[in-house]
Structures are given as structure tokens and as C-alpha cells.
């Protein structure tokens, strides 16, 4: 029986290893082969192994379903009201118009801002401030910078000279929010 090789690429090995360790620590006992495949896929930012397989191998033997009849992925976990509230906080250019009052909305808004920060690139504090200043209209880029650091979406050196986006799996509400923003 032949196997289909499924490549796995991660943008940040350290973040991947941390995510993998956390997922393994949450396991009770030694995971089965399928559980391990799902854990590795989740640590790399995919929903599960099937999502990884579908994303990397479009010619695989995974059966395809009619998109009109298929439920959206992870629909049971997506908080539609939360996504709607957060999307309304952004304009068509993904500029944050106002800082949401609910913490859950703030976190999703920060993820959307995170997605606009260049990956795998060292940035100075001035670069981060300029980028955040261009990406919001309520006049507090320092708040956004601190929140991104506190949430673990960015890191900075002890002296505050070098900032870097932290690559990690996105929350379940992120992709529906990005799709709605892109559809505007």
C-alpha cells in the first residue's frame, strides 16, 4: 500500500515546538498515531491532520463535498456575534476605527492587526509604532503595541530595540473575521 507524502512547513520552529509541547502536555498518556498527527498539525496552525492534508495536497484522495451543502469548518466553535462586532470595528482597508470595549473583541482585533505585521522580520520600536499608527484611527499605538506584547503576539528584546511577530496558530474566530473583511 502506497503512502501519500504530506509536507509540513512551519515558519517559526521555536513557536511550533512550544505549541507542540503544550498540546502534548494536555494529553492523557501516550497519544495514538492519529492523535499524534492531529497534534502536530494543530501545533503547525491547522485545525487537524485532515485540514493539513487538504491544504498541502489538493490531489489527495480526500472526498470532496458540495460547498453549498457543507457546513463551514469549525462552525460549532465560531462565535458569529463576536466576529460581527469585531469586523464592524475595521474599515474596508483593515484599519481599526475604534478600540472594542469587550476583552474578547479586543483580542480578535489584535489578531487582525497581528496579521498585518510582517512575519519573520526584526522591527525597531519606531517601525512598529509607525505600522500601528497607520493601522488604527483612535490615536493610541502604544496601547496596541503593549497589548500585542502582553498577548504574546509579538516579542521584544529586553532593551525594547527589536520587535518581532510571533508565529502561532490563529484562533478559530480569526479566519471568518478575515474572510468577512476581505469580502467588503
Buried (B, 14 or more C-beta within 10 A) or exposed (E): EEEEEBEEEBEBEEBBEBBBEEBBEEEEEEBEEEBBBBBBBBBBBBBBBBBBBBBBBEEEEEEEEEEEEEEEBBEEEBBEEBBEBBBEBBEEEBBBEEBBEEEBBBBBBBBBBBBBBEEEEEBEBEBBBEBBBEBBEEEEBEBBBEBBBEBEBBEBEEEEEBBBBBBBBBBBBBBBBBEBBEEE
